[in-house]
Amino acid sequence: VLEALNNTGTRHVVPHVFSNNGMKVYQHLYYLIQEDQKKKNYIKGLIADSAPGPMSIRDNLRHGNFKNNQVVLPLLSHLFMVNQANKVSLGENIRQTYEAALALMKNWK
């Protein structure tokens, strides 16, 4: 992936990952990018897609109408755990998680 990005002259990237294996690939990519001092700010964001989404097999088997009853806490805990894995300092991790919580409370529908 890094070779392809280098060959295209890409300056920034926003990975879109799916489920646990996608997050593992992202973490590996993150570590490789951090080793190159010239690319410290290469990753500009992350889209973490848990898939298969709200209309899962369970919902289809129940034959019920989908109701969005998702909660914010798993999103915040996921951010905190990924930051820990990426060796973000505890203080910075708490700050980022707090800022994400404020943004989610403002924008969550």
Order of alpha helices (4+ residues) and beta strands (2+ residues): alpha-beta-alpha-beta-alpha-alpha-alpha
